[in-house]
Amino acid sequence: MTSTHAFWLAGRQATGEDSFDVTNPWDGRLVGTVSVPTDAQIEEAVAAAHAVREEFAATPAHVRAAALDHVVRRLVERTEEIAQLISAENGKPIKWARGEVGRAVSVFRFASEEARRFNSGDAQRLDTDAGGTGRLGLTRRFPRGPVLGIAPFNFPLNLSAHKVAPAIAVGAPIILKPAPATPISSLILGELLAETDLPAGSWSVLTVPNDRMPALVQDERLPVISFTGSAAVGYSIMESVPRKHCTLELGGNAAAVVLGDYASDEDLDWAATRIATFSNYQGGQSCISVQRVIADASVYDRLVPKIVAAVEAQVTGDPSDATTDVGPLVDENAAKRVESWVDEATQAGAQLLTGGKRDGATYAPTVLTELPDGVTLATEEVFGPVLTVQKVDGEAEAFEAVNSSKYGLQAGVFTHDLQTAFRAHRALEVGGVIIGDVPSYRADQMPYGGAKQSGVGREGVTYAMDDYTYERVLVLTGLAL
């Protein structure tokens, strides 16, 4: 895994004048060297996307669906190779990397199915008033134009898939910009797209450094931006291009609520295991990893030791080992930031129950209680394997605690009561409420996005397809309805 990787410019491989190295955060070894496009090459990619937009929008559905089906087959065939690559460049444990490839397969499969169904049109009689006699409205959706998809490092393949697959499904050209820490997974995706019959210019994968992104963001030929990443960067993008259509999938500090009716030993064992697993999977580097546990006072004393035991059972180590649960963070600076936030919290009075240690880019799975208000861990997204547990008295106080965050991506509520589930759905200011499980559950076809500072818009294949398109009505006159 030490070859030099070209980027993909309007469907063909190209190299620029500069390059950068991608290293494994676990052991520092070189994963690959990646070429960087010049300004002229970026311009060529944008111009090609703009030029092909009408042709691509008119491409027959079966052509787009066939391309998506091809990617599905090739991802399946190359699953182990791609999973090993994700693990190497990201530090993700191999078992989670294999799962990520499987999810990307699902995304492209869903997109292929939806491409065949998309835009059948909705007919509406307009003769409900006299002025509409003999008139029929036919509404279809058309691409807004080329999409700039900006993907993060934590799911380098699957979150790229969530940008690319819906764009192909609706016939919108896309320029994918992968994260500098993890670009090679997206370049492999480019290899698979290059094997299809999609029009030249309909897609590019450009390994553009972050400091050269503003020009791409500002380019008027890219009217749609789909961004996944930090709130600070996402909102700065949206504020800089107020006339563009932006979908922002941003951060969170997701809560898992354990209510008083979830009280048997079996219940609490399940909750503790799920909480421990999904506060630490991907090294906690998921926007919906469990950061906060909000437990009813009636179960708190029994739940906390179960959580600690389950967290301590997480295997930390070499991400290439199939038994490893928790690998390194994306780099040592990320681990140092997590370390500083935990240190701040403990110095302010938080109780450290386990973890709290760093070794290079690896941070030990950590549990704290009695977190003081105002410390960074209480207000921001830690994006690391750190979990806090809070005691509350009853459902109302629990839901208030969830809503106290400025973020609102997803929440999990452990309860057996259906009425409570519906109250949670109404009361919690989040984009998704997961009953009987952690907030980290995501099916790739469901609407996914947040409230408050967790972003705007929704991903999930059909929802992204809607986001990349707009409604256009055709009124037919003089019909015998």
Secondary structure as GFF3:
##gff-version 3
##sequence-region A 1 481
A	DSSP	beta_strand	4	5	.	.	.	ID=ss1
A	DSSP	beta_strand	7	9	.	.	.	ID=ss2
A	DSSP	beta_strand	12	14	.	.	.	ID=ss3
A	DSSP	beta_strand	18	23	.	.	.	ID=ss4
A	DSSP	beta_strand	30	36	.	.	.	ID=ss5
A	DSSP	alpha_helix	39	57	.	.	.	ID=ss6
A	DSSP	alpha_helix	61	77	.	.	.	ID=ss7
A	DSSP	alpha_helix	79	90	.	.	.	ID=ss8
A	DSSP	alpha_helix	94	117	.	.	.	ID=ss9
A	DSSP	beta_strand	122	125	.	.	.	ID=ss10
A	DSSP	three_ten_helix	130	132	.	.	.	ID=ss11
A	DSSP	beta_strand	136	143	.	.	.	ID=ss12
A	DSSP	beta_strand	147	150	.	.	.	ID=ss13
A	DSSP	alpha_helix	158	170	.	.	.	ID=ss14
A	DSSP	beta_strand	174	177	.	.	.	ID=ss15
A	DSSP	alpha_helix	184	194	.	.	.	ID=ss16
A	DSSP	beta_strand	203	205	.	.	.	ID=ss17
A	DSSP	three_ten_helix	210	212	.	.	.	ID=ss18
A	DSSP	alpha_helix	213	218	.	.	.	ID=ss19
A	DSSP	beta_strand	224	228	.	.	.	ID=ss20
A	DSSP	alpha_helix	231	240	.	.	.	ID=ss21
A	DSSP	beta_strand	245	249	.	.	.	ID=ss22
A	DSSP	beta_strand	255	258	.	.	.	ID=ss23
A	DSSP	alpha_helix	265	280	.	.	.	ID=ss24
A	DSSP	three_ten_helix	281	284	.	.	.	ID=ss25
A	DSSP	beta_strand	292	296	.	.	.	ID=ss26
A	DSSP	alpha_helix	297	312	.	.	.	ID=ss27
A	DSSP	alpha_helix	332	347	.	.	.	ID=ss28
A	DSSP	beta_strand	351	354	.	.	.	ID=ss29
A	DSSP	beta_strand	358	359	.	.	.	ID=ss30
A	DSSP	beta_strand	362	363	.	.	.	ID=ss31
A	DSSP	beta_strand	366	369	.	.	.	ID=ss32
A	DSSP	alpha_helix	376	379	.	.	.	ID=ss33
A	DSSP	beta_strand	386	392	.	.	.	ID=ss34
A	DSSP	alpha_helix	395	403	.	.	.	ID=ss35
A	DSSP	beta_strand	407	408	.	.	.	ID=ss36
A	DSSP	beta_strand	410	414	.	.	.	ID=ss37
A	DSSP	alpha_helix	418	427	.	.	.	ID=ss38
A	DSSP	beta_strand	432	435	.	.	.	ID=ss39
A	DSSP	beta_strand	451	452	.	.	.	ID=ss40
A	DSSP	beta_strand	455	456	.	.	.	ID=ss41
A	DSSP	alpha_helix	461	467	.	.	.	ID=ss42
A	DSSP	beta_strand	469	476	.	.	.	ID=ss43
###
